Each structure stands twice: as C-alpha cells, then as structure tokens.
Amino acid sequence: MITVRQATVDDVALIAPLFNEYRVYYKQASDVEAARIFLQDRLLRNESIVFLALNAGEAVGFTQLYPIFSSVSLKKAWLLNDLFVHESERGKGAGRELLKAAKELGQETESKFLMLQTQIENEGAQKLYNSNGWKPLSDIFFQLDLY
C-alpha cells in the first residue's frame, strides 16, 4: 500500500537515491552525495516542500515543490519542479498519491494554482498529469487550477 507524507530533513537519506535517479533520467551525472546536500539545503532553509511516497516502508517516489507567487491574483502558487517514482513502482499509484498531496498543499495554503513542466517525449508523465486533472498549457507545461 502506498502512503505519502511530507518529508523532513531526517528523510534526506531516503530521498537522495531517488533524487539522484531522477537527475540521471534528465541526463545529469550520477552524484548521490550532491543530491543529498541539495535536498538537505532546500529543507533546512524551508525553500521547498518534499513529499515522500512509501510502499511497505520503502521509499519509492517523491515530489518537490517550490513556492512562487501570482502578482495578478495576489496569491501564492506552487511550482511542482520534481516528481519521480522508481521504475519498478510505476503504475501502482505512487504518482497519483504524490499529485494528490501536492494538490492538498496548494489548497491548504490557499494558492491560486500549481504548475509544472515536463519533457514533450515523457508521455507517461503527461498521461498521469492529464488523468489527475492537470490541463496542458502547451506541449510541456501543465497547470492545475485550485480556485
């Protein structure tokens, strides 16, 4: 069963290997230690919110959101910058649950919207976003309106 919870700095060791895999997917050099430091810095400085997906206590995915603002609406918004589910766990609901946690964060913080960008060839991710209420703004940008 997939569970999702907000991560703390104490979870960095669980998330760092997944974050490293995510970066490698985007053609970055593998560096788990740099991934760990980056995540630790974001969480210690309260610069992002990370949700961790677990299956039977094992870390299987994460999403990281950064606060942004809508000047026109005078409201907060969130950039869903990173979402990754381990390849062996895809299709089991972790991505959907991570998106649900992100949406709840947006609603709890009375945000105007969530937005994200993905690669045009990442059809699996685009299908996940579309099936969870996100609407494409272009081939790679999606937005989930909250109000």
Phi and psi in degrees as GROMACS dihedral restraints (atoms count N, CA, C in turn):
[ dihedral_restraints ]
;  ai    aj    ak    al  type     phi  dphi    fc
    3     4     5     6     1   -84.5    20    10
    4     5     6     7     1   129.8    20    10
    6     7     8     9     1  -123.6    20    10
    7     8     9    10     1   150.4    20    10
    9    10    11    12     1  -130.1    20    10
   10    11    12    13     1   137.3    20    10
   12    13    14    15     1  -145.0    20    10
   13    14    15    16     1   158.3    20    10
   15    16    17    18     1   -69.6    20    10
   16    17    18    19     1   132.4    20    10
   18    19    20    21     1   -82.3    20    10
   19    20    21    22     1   154.8    20    10
   21    22    23    24     1  -120.5    20    10
   22    23    24    25     1   176.6    20    10
   24    25    26    27     1   -60.9    20    10
   25    26    27    28     1   -25.5    20    10
   27    28    29    30     1   -67.8    20    10
   28    29    30    31     1   -16.0    20    10
   30    31    32    33     1   -93.6    20    10
   31    32    33    34     1    -2.1    20    10
   33    34    35    36     1   -56.0    20    10
   34    35    36    37     1   -39.9    20    10
   36    37    38    39     1   -62.9    20    10
   37    38    39    40     1   -30.8    20    10
   39    40    41    42     1   -74.0    20    10
   40    41    42    43     1   -37.8    20    10
   42    43    44    45     1   -83.7    20    10
   43    44    45    46     1   -33.5    20    10
   45    46    47    48     1   -53.5    20    10
   46    47    48    49     1   -44.5    20    10
   48    49    50    51     1   -62.5    20    10
   49    50    51    52     1   -38.0    20    10
   51    52    53    54     1   -67.3    20    10
   52    53    54    55     1   -42.2    20    10
   54    55    56    57     1   -62.3    20    10
   55    56    57    58     1   -38.4    20    10
   57    58    59    60     1   -63.6    20    10
   58    59    60    61     1   -45.4    20    10
   60    61    62    63     1   -59.8    20    10
   61    62    63    64     1   -40.8    20    10
   63    64    65    66     1   -59.3    20    10
   64    65    66    67     1   -46.4    20    10
   66    67    68    69     1   -65.5    20    10
   67    68    69    70     1   -39.0    20    10
   69    70    71    72     1   -63.0    20    10
   70    71    72    73     1   -38.7    20    10
   72    73    74    75     1   -55.9    20    10
   73    74    75    76     1   -36.7    20    10
   75    76    77    78     1   -91.7    20    10
   76    77    78    79     1    26.6    20    10
   78    79    80    81     1    66.0    20    10
   79    80    81    82     1    32.1    20    10
   81    82    83    84     1   -98.9    20    10
   82    83    84    85     1   153.2    20    10
   84    85    86    87     1   -65.7    20    10
   85    86    87    88     1   141.6    20    10
   87    88    89    90     1   -67.1    20    10
   88    89    90    91     1   129.5    20    10
   90    91    92    93     1  -161.0    20    10
   91    92    93    94     1    85.7    20    10
   93    94    95    96     1   -61.6    20    10
   94    95    96    97     1   -37.9    20    10
   96    97    98    99     1   -65.0    20    10
   97    98    99   100     1   -43.0    20    10
   99   100   101   102     1   -64.7    20    10
  100   101   102   103     1   -38.2    20    10
  102   103   104   105     1   -61.9    20    10
  103   104   105   106     1   -43.6    20    10
  105   106   107   108     1   -61.3    20    10
  106   107   108   109     1   -46.7    20    10
  108   109   110   111     1   -62.9    20    10
  109   110   111   112     1   -44.3    20    10
  111   112   113   114     1   -59.9    20    10
  112   113   114   115     1   -49.7    20    10
  114   115   116   117     1   -62.0    20    10
  115   116   117   118     1   -44.5    20    10
  117   118   119   120     1   -58.5    20    10
  118   119   120   121     1   -44.3    20    10
  120   121   122   123     1   -62.6    20    10
  121   122   123   124     1   -43.4    20    10
  123   124   125   126     1   -62.2    20    10
  124   125   126   127     1   -42.7    20    10
  126   127   128   129     1   -74.2    20    10
  127   128   129   130     1   -41.7    20    10
  129   130   131   132     1   -63.2    20    10
  130   131   132   133     1   -34.2    20    10
  132   133   134   135     1   -91.5    20    10
  133   134   135   136     1     4.7    20    10
  135   136   137   138     1    53.2    20    10
  136   137   138   139     1    40.7    20    10
  138   139   140   141     1   -95.7    20    10
  139   140   141   142     1   -10.7    20    10
  141   142   143   144     1  -151.6    20    10
  142   143   144   145     1   165.5    20    10
  144   145   146   147     1  -116.0    20    10
  145   146   147   148     1   130.7    20    10
  147   148   149   150     1  -120.1    20    10
  148   149   150   151     1   132.5    20    10
  150   151   152   153     1  -108.8    20    10
  151   152   153   154     1   139.0    20    10
  153   154   155   156     1  -114.4    20    10
  154   155   156   157     1   128.5    20    10
  156   157   158   159     1   -98.9    20    10
  157   158   159   160     1   132.0    20    10
  159   160   161   162     1  -123.7    20    10
  160   161   162   163     1   142.9    20    10
  162   163   164   165     1  -126.1    20    10
  163   164   165   166     1   113.6    20    10
  165   166   167   168     1    54.4    20    10
  166   167   168   169     1    39.2    20    10
  168   169   170   171     1    83.6    20    10
  169   170   171   172     1    -6.4    20    10
  171   172   173   174     1   -95.4    20    10
  172   173   174   175     1   135.1    20    10
  174   175   176   177     1   -68.3    20    10
  175   176   177   178     1   123.8    20    10
  177   178   179   180     1  -123.0    20    10
  178   179   180   181     1   -12.4    20    10
  180   181   182   183     1  -172.0    20    10
  181   182   183   184     1   169.2    20    10
  183   184   185   186     1  -156.4    20    10
  184   185   186   187     1   162.4    20    10
  186   187   188   189     1  -138.5    20    10
  187   188   189   190     1   145.9    20    10
  189   190   191   192     1  -126.2    20    10
  190   191   192   193     1   129.7    20    10
  192   193   194   195     1  -121.4    20    10
  193   194   195   196     1   142.1    20    10
  195   196   197   198     1  -115.5    20    10
  196   197   198   199     1   138.7    20    10
  198   199   200   201     1   -72.5    20    10
  199   200   201   202     1   138.6    20    10
  201   202   203   204     1  -135.2    20    10
  202   203   204   205     1  -179.6    20    10
  204   205   206   207     1  -138.6    20    10
  205   206   207   208     1   148.7    20    10
  207   208   209   210     1  -105.7    20    10
  208   209   210   211     1   105.1    20    10
  210   211   212   213     1   -63.9    20    10
  211   212   213   214     1   -38.3    20    10
  213   214   215   216     1   -64.2    20    10
  214   215   216   217     1   -44.1    20    10
  216   217   218   219     1   -92.0    20    10
  217   218   219   220     1    -5.1    20    10
  219   220   221   222     1    57.8    20    10
  220   221   222   223     1    41.0    20    10
  222   223   224   225     1  -134.5    20    10
  223   224   225   226     1   160.6    20    10
  225   226   227   228     1   -73.3    20    10
  226   227   228   229     1   156.4    20    10
  228   229   230   231     1  -143.4    20    10
  229   230   231   232     1   172.8    20    10
  231   232   233   234     1  -131.5    20    10
  232   233   234   235     1   137.4    20    10
  234   235   236   237     1   -97.9    20    10
  235   236   237   238     1   112.0    20    10
  237   238   239   240     1   -81.1    20    10
  238   239   240   241     1    94.5    20    10
  240   241   242   243     1   -84.1    20    10
  241   242   243   244     1   -33.8    20    10
  243   244   245   246     1  -136.4    20    10
  244   245   246   247     1   134.3    20    10
  246   247   248   249     1  -145.8    20    10
  247   248   249   250     1   126.9    20    10
  249   250   251   252     1  -147.1    20    10
  250   251   252   253     1   136.2    20    10
  252   253   254   255     1  -126.6    20    10
  253   254   255   256     1   132.0    20    10
  255   256   257   258     1   -53.5    20    10
  256   257   258   259     1   139.4    20    10
  258   259   260   261     1   -52.6    20    10
  259   260   261   262     1   -39.6    20    10
  261   262   263   264     1   -69.6    20    10
  262   263   264   265     1   -13.8    20    10
  264   265   266   267     1  -107.6    20    10
  265   266   267   268     1    -1.5    20    10
  267   268   269   270     1   -67.1    20    10
  268   269   270   271     1   144.3    20    10
  270   271   272   273     1    85.3    20    10
  271   272   273   274     1     3.4    20    10
  273   274   275   276     1  -104.7    20    10
  274   275   276   277     1     3.1    20    10
  276   277   278   279     1   106.2    20    10
  277   278   279   280     1    -5.5    20    10
  279   280   281   282     1   -64.6    20    10
  280   281   282   283     1   -43.5    20    10
  282   283   284   285     1   -60.8    20    10
  283   284   285   286     1   -45.1    20    10
  285   286   287   288     1   -60.5    20    10
  286   287   288   289     1   -43.6    20    10
  288   289   290   291     1   -68.0    20    10
  289   290   291   292     1   -35.4    20    10
  291   292   293   294     1   -66.3    20    10
  292   293   294   295     1   -41.4    20    10
  294   295   296   297     1   -64.9    20    10
  295   296   297   298     1   -36.8    20    10
  297   298   299   300     1   -63.3    20    10
  298   299   300   301     1   -43.1    20    10
  300   301   302   303     1   -63.7    20    10
  301   302   303   304     1   -40.1    20    10
  303   304   305   306     1   -63.2    20    10
  304   305   306   307     1   -43.7    20    10
  306   307   308   309     1   -61.6    20    10
  307   308   309   310     1   -44.0    20    10
  309   310   311   312     1   -62.4    20    10
  310   311   312   313     1   -38.5    20    10
  312   313   314   315     1   -59.5    20    10
  313   314   315   316     1   -46.8    20    10
  315   316   317   318     1   -59.6    20    10
  316   317   318   319     1   -42.9    20    10
  318   319   320   321     1   -67.8    20    10
  319   320   321   322     1   -43.2    20    10
  321   322   323   324     1   -63.9    20    10
  322   323   324   325     1   -30.3    20    10
  324   325   326   327     1   -96.6    20    10
  325   326   327   328     1    11.5    20    10
  327   328   329   330     1    50.8    20    10
  328   329   330   331     1    44.6    20    10
  330   331   332   333     1   -83.0    20    10
  331   332   333   334     1   154.9    20    10
  333   334   335   336     1   -73.7    20    10
  334   335   336   337     1   -43.2    20    10
  336   337   338   339     1  -162.6    20    10
  337   338   339   340     1   167.3    20    10
  339   340   341   342     1  -113.7    20    10
  340   341   342   343     1   146.8    20    10
  342   343   344   345     1  -140.0    20    10
  343   344   345   346     1   157.9    20    10
  345   346   347   348     1  -152.3    20    10
  346   347   348   349     1   167.5    20    10
  348   349   350   351     1  -132.5    20    10
  349   350   351   352     1   140.4    20    10
  351   352   353   354     1  -137.5    20    10
  352   353   354   355     1   167.4    20    10
  354   355   356   357     1   -72.6    20    10
  355   356   357   358     1   144.5    20    10
  357   358   359   360     1   -61.0    20    10
  358   359   360   361     1   -31.6    20    10
  360   361   362   363     1   -85.2    20    10
  361   362   363   364     1    -2.3    20    10
  363   364   365   366     1   -85.8    20    10
  364   365   366   367     1    71.7    20    10
  366   367   368   369     1   -65.6    20    10
  367   368   369   370     1   -33.5    20    10
  369   370   371   372     1   -61.7    20    10
  370   371   372   373     1   -45.1    20    10
  372   373   374   375     1   -65.6    20    10
  373   374   375   376     1   -42.7    20    10
  375   376   377   378     1   -61.9    20    10
  376   377   378   379     1   -39.4    20    10
  378   379   380   381     1   -63.7    20    10
  379   380   381   382     1   -42.1    20    10
  381   382   383   384     1   -60.5    20    10
  382   383   384   385     1   -47.9    20    10
  384   385   386   387     1   -62.2    20    10
  385   386   387   388     1   -47.8    20    10
  387   388   389   390     1   -59.1    20    10
  388   389   390   391     1   -41.9    20    10
  390   391   392   393     1   -74.0    20    10
  391   392   393   394     1    -8.5    20    10
  393   394   395   396     1  -113.2    20    10
  394   395   396   397     1    22.0    20    10
  396   397   398   399     1    91.7    20    10
  397   398   399   400     1    -2.0    20    10
  399   400   401   402     1   -75.9    20    10
  400   401   402   403     1   141.4    20    10
  402   403   404   405     1  -114.5    20    10
  403   404   405   406     1   137.1    20    10
  405   406   407   408     1   -70.8    20    10
  406   407   408   409     1   135.9    20    10
  408   409   410   411     1   -97.8    20    10
  409   410   411   412     1   -20.5    20    10
  411   412   413   414     1  -161.7    20    10
  412   413   414   415     1  -165.7    20    10
  414   415   416   417     1   -65.8    20    10
  415   416   417   418     1   -25.0    20    10
  417   418   419   420     1  -125.5    20    10
  418   419   420   421     1   -12.1    20    10
  420   421   422   423     1  -103.2    20    10
  421   422   423   424     1   133.4    20    10
  423   424   425   426     1  -127.5    20    10
  424   425   426   427     1   152.4    20    10
  426   427   428   429     1  -140.7    20    10
  427   428   429   430     1   142.4    20    10
  429   430   431   432     1  -116.0    20    10
  430   431   432   433     1   107.7    20    10
  432   433   434   435     1   -74.0    20    10
  433   434   435   436     1   134.7    20    10
  435   436   437   438     1  -101.7    20    10
  436   437   438   439     1   -25.2    20    10
